[in-house]
């Protein structure tokens, strides 16, 4: 933010200095460490010295104007008090060690980073109040004017520092001195002897005698209290009162500190040469000693200015944003009153609409601008927008309006950071700018997760993730994801990586049925410097094994779903169950040339289906021995004779072929108890006898209107019901099951279906499976 003011002033001086007090102990005081902070700054000290007197309990904080009364400069001051406390073995020690054993009272603060220390503010509940109480009622003390008159020096004047104790010396603060008014000390005073601002460069030393004196007797009020006085003062002046009289009557100026809500306290009077302010802090007291080693620090930060350079011109003094927050609107009113200066400030603040400071390539970010003049908002400010630092011409504003704009980041942009600037011309004709720096990142990779929506108790599920580039959507080769699962109720439910982007989810036997667990695949994108994830919520179902246990064989209404397919339970034999698809898994041909099960293409198709299209079934399917007739022997002679009375044809082959299969089709005998419409041989059955007796048991949900059975079938070429003849070769025809559960030559649901083996019909797999849960 750059602010333009009404006029150019002469820079006389603006300074920031600080002192820190550190207290430590184990059930009692152990150490005291006081050092000055900010011992270098590119600004001339106008003559202010921050005093910090401490004897272990009585702590006085005040400001001295050390310039001579005859030729000195009036100064103005503000002071801020920051706190820090830590507990633990290394409290106050080993500050540079990475393995310090300490617990800060306020998480996130650090003894070595005073920017993290907590500023004491009025009316706030200090997080350290359980240990320490402060006296901030004001007051006065006797002080010895500083001998450090080097205006390049920003060191605080310390009275009282810990020097250790021994058996013969129990004093913690040997160098703390108590002064009485009129007491004199002769010592060397240090002066600056050049015009630069280097502290120890070209100094001179002169012997001087200084006389102790009382500070001003001051008090402390809050900015809220002062604001009420300010309102009364303005009302009086607007009513015609003399400003000086009104100031005295309303007490808007005087010997007191005004403590603002941001923690800065302003001395409400000019500080005359060779005088010192009243006390801001008059003492601290440990009221609740910790039961562990501790360190407690107070960092006292002071800033001083002269009336003709408050610091708003060059960002120093009270307007040094690196040293603290800028004066609030009420504080500026107080400063103007004290200094007689008109702080006319135009501020331009640029922010993203969402508050984001990071933008991805191949996307946009919208900005708005807030312009204020002396704290009052400028309505509908007209600004011009610009972007700096970009490498691509495609990175540009696409909607630059008066008070807002949208910046597009080209996908080829290589810059890591951009500066967005809004320029406003104020009433004085000066260009005022506000800027914001934004970080440019690659769009994060996109992770997708492939998984079923349900999983069984005591079951597993294979998971697979895909990771694609956020810019061009290409697959990121070699990307490795990590896996996690949440929401489980069983300690045996977990996910284990099986490859760069694959994993197996294992569900415990005791996982609660109906529970919803969430599987997450995570990928850290080094280009976008962030972790991207994909989630899948999966519902746990009762174990399919348990479901089978509860199903009565032949139940036409209760199914078990395995591998996404509904199955009927036709028989059980110990821990094995014969299951049959209640819905077609596909449609296909039986074969191109043969109706023999052993040689059929559909048998090979089912084997491939089991291995490649199922996850659970292929692991539990049991080998089954099947016997089917050699249908190639069933050849007609072209006559219309009843085949049962024609010696030239074989009605039903009596030659058998044995196969071993894990998946198969059911036979006509399994469902109807017949072969070619005639009583079946025991070898025609899969399990020794007929498995279904009702249409409902045989009905299924199909893609076609008929499903293949395992054996050949035809006893009519004249498309009439149940009238066999010898005109056809029976091996060219197959037994079919209608969706309603009838054999296709039934006489109820239609005439014979001349189902050549090359046609496509529904496929209903059957298989014996192990449903044990051992």
N, C-alpha and C positions, 0 to 999 in steps of 0.2 A: 504494500500500500504506500503510495506516494502522496503526500499532502502539500498543497501550495497555500501560502499564507498571504496576507494583505501586503506585507512589506518585508524588506530585508533588514535584519537587525545585526548589530555587531556582536560577534561571539566572544563573550568574556570568559565564560566557563560553565561547565556542567560536569558533575563528577558522581561516580558510584563507588562506595566503599562499604566494607562489611567487617564485622568481627564475629567470631564464633566462640561460644563457651561449651565445653564438653564435660560432662560429669559421668563418673563411673563408680561401680562399687559392687561388693559382695556383702550384702546385709548391712553395709555402711559405706561411707565415702572412701574411695581408694585413689581416685585420680582427678585431676582438673587440667584441662587442656584448652587454652585460649589462643587462637591464631587469627590474624587478619586475612580476609579473603579479597579477591578481586584486586590484587596488588598492582595491576597495570591497566591503564585505559587511555585511549587516544583523546583525552580531553584535559584541560587545565583545571586544577582544583582552585575554586575562587576564594578559598580560605576557610573551608569547613573541616572540622575534625570530629569524627564519631568517637564518643567516649563510652567505654564499657568497664565499669568498676565492679569487682566481684571479690568477696571474701569467703565464699563458700555458701552463703545464704543471702546476704544483702547484695542485690544486683541492681546497679543503677545504669540506665541507658539514657543518654542525652547528647546534644550536639553543641559544639563550641564554634564560634566565629573567632579564629585566632589572629585575624588581621588587627593591626594597631588602630586604636580609637581615632587617631588624628588623620590617618590616610587610608583607612580600611574600606572594605566594601560590604554593604548590607547583603546578606544572603537569605535564601529560603530553603527549607529542608523537608524531606519526608523520609520515614523510617519504616521498615518492615521486619517482622520477627518470624522466623521459620524454626520449626521444631523437628527433632528426630530422636527416636529411642529404640534401642535394641536390647534383647536379653540373650543370654547364652554364654558358653565357655569362652568364646572369643570376643565378647562384647567390648568394643573400644580398641581391640587389638587386631594385629595381622590384617590390616585393611586391604592390602593388595593380594592376599591369598585367595585362591579360587575355592578352597575347601573350608572357608570360615564356618564355624558352628555357631550361628546366631539366628534369632527370630526377631525381625523388626516388628514393633508393636503395630505398625501400619503396613500391611503387605504391599510389596511393590516399591517400597522406599529403600534407600541404600545410604550407608554412612559415607561412602565415597562419591556419591552423586547428589550434591546439595540441591539440584533442580528438582529432586523428588521429595525434598523435605516439605513438611506440611505448614502452610502459613497460618498463624493464629489470627482469627478474625473475631470481631465483636459479636457477642451473643451466641457464638457457636459452641457446641459441646466438643471441646478438644478431645481427641482420642487419648491424650496423655493425662487428662484430668484425674484419672483414677490414681495416678502416682504423684502429680505435681499440682500445686496451686500457685497462681501468680498474683502479685500486687500491681495493678495498673490504675491506681487512683491518682497518680501524679505525685507532686511533692518537689522537694529541692534537696540539694546536698552541697557540701563544700568540695570544690575541685581545685586542682592545680592546673593552671593553663598549660597547654601542651608545649613541649620544647621542640616538637617536630613541626617546623614552620615551612617545610619544603612543600611548595604547592604542586610539585610533581608527584608527591607521595600520596597514596591512597590507603595507607595503613591506618588502622584504628588505634586510638590511644588506650592501651590496656593497663589497668591498675588491678593487679592481683592475678597471679598465675601459679599453677601447681608446681612445686619444686621438690616434692618427695619429703619423707620423714624418716627418722631413725630413732633409736632408743633414747637419744638425748634431745630429740627435736620432734615434737608432735604437732608442729604447725604445718598446715597444708599450704598456706599462702604467705610465705615469708616476705614476698615483695609487695604485698598489699599495704598501702599506707593510708592512714587516717589523717586528714588535714584539718586545721582550724583556721578560721578567717584571719587574714593578716600574716599567716605563717609564710616565710620566705625560703626559697631554695635557689641556690646558685648552681648552674650547670651549663653545659654546652647546648646551644640551640642550633638546629640545622636549617639552612636556607637554600633555596634553589638559586643558582648563579648563572642561568642561561635562559633562553627563550623556548627551548624545546620541552617536550613532555616526558623525557626519559628520567625515571626516578633517581637513579644513583649517578647520573651524569653531571659533572661540574657543579658540585655543591660546596657551600662554605659553612664553616662552623664559627659561631660567636658565643662567647661566654655571656650569659644573661642571668639576671635575678628575677624570678617570678614570684608573685604573691598570690596565695590561695584566696579564693573568694567564693561567695555563695552563688549558686546557679539561680536563675529565676525560679520562683515558686509557681509551678504550673499544675494544671489539672488535665484530665482526659475526658472527652465527650465523643459520642458516636457521630458519624456523618448524618445519620437520621435526625439526631438532635440539632445538628448544625443547619440542616436543610429547613427545619421549622423556623429557625432564627432568620435564615436567608429570605424566606417568604415574607416574614414580618418586616425585614429591612427593605425589600423591594416595594412592599405596600406603602411603607412610610415615605420612601423617596418619590414614588409615583404620586403621592399625596402632597408633595411640595416640601418635605422636610429636608434640612441640610444633610448631605450624605455623611459627613463626619459625625454629626449629632446622632443621626439615625444608626450609624455603626456602633456608637457607644451605647445607645439605648437598647439596641437589640443584641449586643454582644456577638456580632459576627466576626469580630477580630479581637484578639487578646492573647494573654499568656496561657494558652491551652493547646493540647493536641487534639486534632480531629481525626478520629479513627474510622476509616472507610470500610465498607463491606468487603472489599477485596484484600484487606489486610494492611494497606498503606495508611500510615498516620502522618498528618500534615501539621507542622507547627503553625498556628494561626496568627503569627506576627512576623514581621521582618526580624531577623537575628542581627542585632547590631554588633559592630566590631568589639572585640574584647569582652563579649558576654557569652553566656551559655543558656540553653533552653532549660525549662523545667523537666522533670523526670517523666519519661514515657513508661518505663518499667522500673519498679522500685524494689523488687525482691521476688525470689522464688523459694518454695518450701517443699521438701519431700514429705508427703503425708502418708504414703503407703509404700514402704520399702519393698521392692520385689524380692522374691525368694530365690533369686538366681543372680549371677553376674549381670550387670547392666551398664549401659552407656546412654547418657542423655545429653543432647546438644541443642543449643539455641544459636541460630545463625542470624546476626543482626545486620541488616543491609540498609545503608543510608545513601541518599542521593541529595545533592546540593545544587542550586542554581542561583543565578543573579537575575534581577528583574528584567534586564534587557536581553537575556537569552534563557528562556525557560526550557528550551531544548526541542520545541516542536519544529523548528526550522531544519535541523540537521539530524533528528532522531537521537539526540543525546539527552542527558539529564532525566527529567521526568518522562520523557518520550522515548527512552531507550527500551525498545521492546525485548531486547535480550536480557535486560536486567529486571524485567517485571512488567506487569500490566500497565497500559496507558492510563492516565488519570480518567476517572469517570466524569460524567457530565457535571455532577455536583462538585467534584474536586476541581474541575476547570473553572467553575464559577468562583470558588474560593481563591484559586491562584490568580484569576483576573482581579479580584477584589484586593488581594494583598500586593500584587506587583503593579497594578495600574495598567497592565497590558491588555490589549484586545486579542484574544486568541480566536482568530477567525480561521477556521480550518475546514477545508473541503476534503472529505475522505471518499475514496472509491474502493469498495470491497467487492471482489468477484468470488462467487461460489458456484459449485455445481448444484443443479436443482436437487439432486438426490443426496448431496453431501459427499459423493464419491470423489476420491483423488486419484483413482486408477481407472483407465479406460482400455478396452481391448481393441486390437486391430480389427479392421473390417466391421466397425460399429461406431456409434456416435455417443456423444455426451453433451447434455444441455447445460448451459450456464445462465445465471442471471447476475445482475449488478445492483448494488445498493449504494446510492450516492447520498451523502449527508453534508449539510453546510451548518457548521457550529452545532452539530448534534441533531439538527432537524432534517428529516428526510426530504430529498428533492423528488418531487412527483414526476413520474415519467421522464427520467433523464435520457437525453440522447447521447449515446456513446458510439464510438467506433471500436470494432473488435479486430484483434490481430493475434496471430500465433507465431511463436518463434521456436527454433530448435528442430523443426521438422525436416526430414530428408526427402519426403515425397511431395510432389505438387498436388497429389490427390488428397493429401491431408489439408482440409480447408473448411471454412465455415459454409454450411449449406443454407442456413437460415439466419443471417445476421440482422436481427431486429434492433430497435432502439435500446431496449433494456434487457434483452435476452438473446441468446444465440445458440445454435447447435453446431458442434464441431464434429466433422466426419474424419475418422482415422483410417487412412488407406491401408489395405492389407499388405502392401509392400513397404510400409513405414519401418525404418530401422532404428529411429531414435528411441531411446529408453525413457526420455522425459521431454515434455513440452511446456512452454510457458504461454498461458493464455492471458491476454491483456485487454482491458477496456479503458479507453481514453475519453475523458470528459472535460469539456471546456467550461470553466466556472465563470461567475459573473465578472470577475476581474480580467477575463480573457486569457487566463493561464490554463495550460493543459495539465490535468491531474490524471494520473493513471493508477489503476489497481490491477494486480496480477495474481495469478495462482499457478502453481506448478503441478502438473499432473503426470503420473507415471503411465507409460504405455506398455502393455503386456500382450503377449499372444493370447488369442482366445483359448481357453482351456480345452484340453482334449475331452471328447465325449465318450462316456462309458455306457455300454448297454449290457444287459444281463439276460441270458436265456435260461429259463427254468420253468418247470411246471407250477401250476397254482396250488396243487395239493401234493401231499406226501404222506405215506403211511407210517404209523408207529412201527418201530423196529425195522424201518426201511431205509433205503438210501436214494439219493437223487444226484445225478450228474449235473454240474453247473458249468456254464461257459460264458465268458465275458468277451466283449469286443471293445477295442480302444481305437478311436478314430481321431485324426488330426482336427483341431478346431477350426482351422482355416480352410483346408481343401477336402475334408471329410475322407481322406485316405486312411487305410488301415495302418496303424503304427506298428511296424514290425519289431519284434523283440520286446514289446511293452509287457511289463509284468505287473499283475494286480495282486493285491492282498485281500484276504477274505475274512469276514466275521459274521457271526450270527447272534441275534439278540431276541429276547422274548421267550426263550425256551424255559420249560419247567423241569426238564431232566438234565442231570449232570452228564449224561452220556450223549446228549445231542450236541453236535459240533460240526464244523466244516474244516476240511483239510485240503490244501492245495495239491493238485496232481500234475500241474504244468504251469507255464507262464500265465495262462488265462483260463485254466480249468480247475475244478475242485469237485470234491464229493461231499455232499451233505449227508450226515448219518443221524438218524433220529432214534432216540432212546426208546426202549421197550416200554418204559414208564412215562413217556411224554404224554401230556394230557390230550385226549382226543378233542378236537374242536379248537385247540390253541392255535394262535396265529404267530408264527415266527418270521423274523425279517432277516434275510441274507443280504449282505452288502459287499459289493466288489469295489475296491478303492485303488486309485492310480494316482501317483504323484507326478504331475506334469512339470518337469524342470523349466520349460520355457515360460509357462504361465506362473510358475512358482506357487502352485497351489495343488491341493488334493481334490480330485473329482471322484464322484461315486455314482453307483447305480444300485438301486434297491429292488428287492422282490419280496413281497409278503406271501407267505405260503401257509396254507391251512393244513393242520395235522389231522388226518383221518384215522379212524380205528384201523388197526392192522388188518390187512386183507386176510391174513391167516385166521384171525379171530372171527372175521365175518364168515369165512367158509365154515368154521366150526359151528356157527349158529344156523346155517342154512340146511334145511332138509332136502336131500337129493330129490330132484323132480319138481321142486317148488317153481311154479311158472311165474311168480310175481316178485321174487327176491333175487337180486343179482349182486354179484361182487364185481367191482371195477378194478381192473389191473392193467397197467400200461395204457390207461385212458380208454379201455374197451370194456363193455359190460359183458359179463359171463354168467351162464347158467351152470349150476352144479347138478350134474346128472348122476354121479355115483361117488362113494367114498370107500376107501380101502385102507384102514389104518390112518397114517399121516398123508396118504395120497388121495387126490380128488380128481375125478374126470370132469373137466369143464368144457363148455361149448359156447362159442360166440353167440350172443343174443342180438348182434347186429353185424352186418356185413363189413369186413375189413377192406374189401376191394371187389372189383369185378375182373374176370379174366377168362381165358380159354382153358378147357381141360387139357387138350393136347391137339396137335395138328393131324396125328395119324393113329394114335392108340387110345383105347379105352381101358387099358390095363393100368391099375394104380401104380405098380412098380415102375413102369416106364413113362409115366405121364409127366408133362411139363408142369402141371399144377402142384405135383409133389415137390418138385425142385423149387418152385416158387415159394411154397410154404416154408421150406427149410431156410431159404434166404430171408423170408419175412421174419421168422423167429429170431434169427441171428442178428439181423440189421435193424429191424423196426421195433423190437421190444427191448426193454431194459431189465424188467423183473422176470418175465416169463422164461427168458432164455437161460436164467440161472437156476430155475426150479423145475423145468420141464424134465419128465422122466421118459426113458426109452420104453417103447411099447411094441410088442410083437403083434402084427396084424396078418390075417390070412384073407386073401381075396381070390375070386375065381379067375381063371384064365379065359377072359371073354372072347379071345380070338377064335375059340372053338365054336362059338355060337353063330353059325353061318346058315342062312336060309337057302331054299332051292327055287324060289320064284313062284311057288304055288300058293294057292289060297287055302291050303289044308290047315286043319287044326294041328299045330306042331306037336301036341301031345300024342297024336296018332300018325305021325309021319316019321318013319325010320330014317329018312334022308337028312334030317336036321337034328342038331343038339339043342334042346329047349333051354337047359341051364347047364353050363359047364360043370363037370365034376373034377376038373383039374385045378389044384390050389397053388397059389404063390405066396410065400411067407416073406414079409419085410419087417424091418425094425425102424420105427419112426418116433420122433419126439413130438411131431405135430402132424395132424392128418385130417381127413374128412370123415364124417360119420357115414355109416352104410345105411342102405334101405332097411336092413334087418334091425339096426340099432333103433330106428325111429318107428318102423311099422311091423317088424317081425316077419318080413317077407323078402324074397329075392325074385325079381321078375314077376311080382304079384303072387308068387307061390310061397308056401311055407318055407322058412329059412332053415338052413343047416346051422348047427351050433357054431361052425367055423365062420359063418357070415357076421357074427356079432363081435363087437370090440371088447365087451365085458361079459360075454357068455349068454346074455339074454337081452330082450327088448328093454330099452331105457325109458321110452315115453309111451304113453297110452292115450293122451288127450291132445287135441289140436292146440290148445293154449300152451302146452309144454313144448310144442314144435314150432310155434309161430315165431317170427323174428322180424327185425327191422332191416329192410334191404335197400340196395341201390337199384337193382333190377327187380323183377317180380318173381324170380326163381333162383334157387341156390343149388350148386353142385352137391351130389352125394358121391360116395366112393366107388360105386359099382355101376356096370352097364345095365341098361333097362330098356326093353321095348317088346310089346307083344301084340302090336297092331300097326299096319301101315295104312289102314283105311280111315284113320282119324275117328274111330268109334270106340266107345268104352268097352273095355274088358272082352273084346272079341279077338283072340290071338289068331295069327295065321303064320304061314311059313314063307312069306314072300320077302322078308328083309333079313339082312345080316345084323343081328342084334348088337354086335360090338360097335356099331356106328352110333349107338344111342346110349345116353346116360340117365340114370335115375336123378330126378330133380325134386326139390322141395319147394312148395309155394310159400309165399310170405305168411299165408293164413295157417300153414301147418299141414298141408295135404300133399300126398304123392301126386305127381302131375298126371298119371293115368288113374284117376280116382272116380270119375263119373259124377262127382259132386261139384268140383270147381272147374270142370272143363274137360275137353277131350285130351287124348294123349298129346304131349308136346314132343314133336319130332326134333329133339335136342341133339343136333349133331355136335360132336366133341369140339368142333372148331368155333362154336358160338361163344359169346361172353355172358357169363352169369355170375351171381353173387358167390363170394367165397366166405364160408363159415368155418374157421379153424376149430379143431378140438385137440385137447392134449391132457395127459395125466401130469399133475404137478404135485410137488411136495409142499404141504402147507404147515409143516411143523415149525415151532418157534424156539428150537433149542439153540 
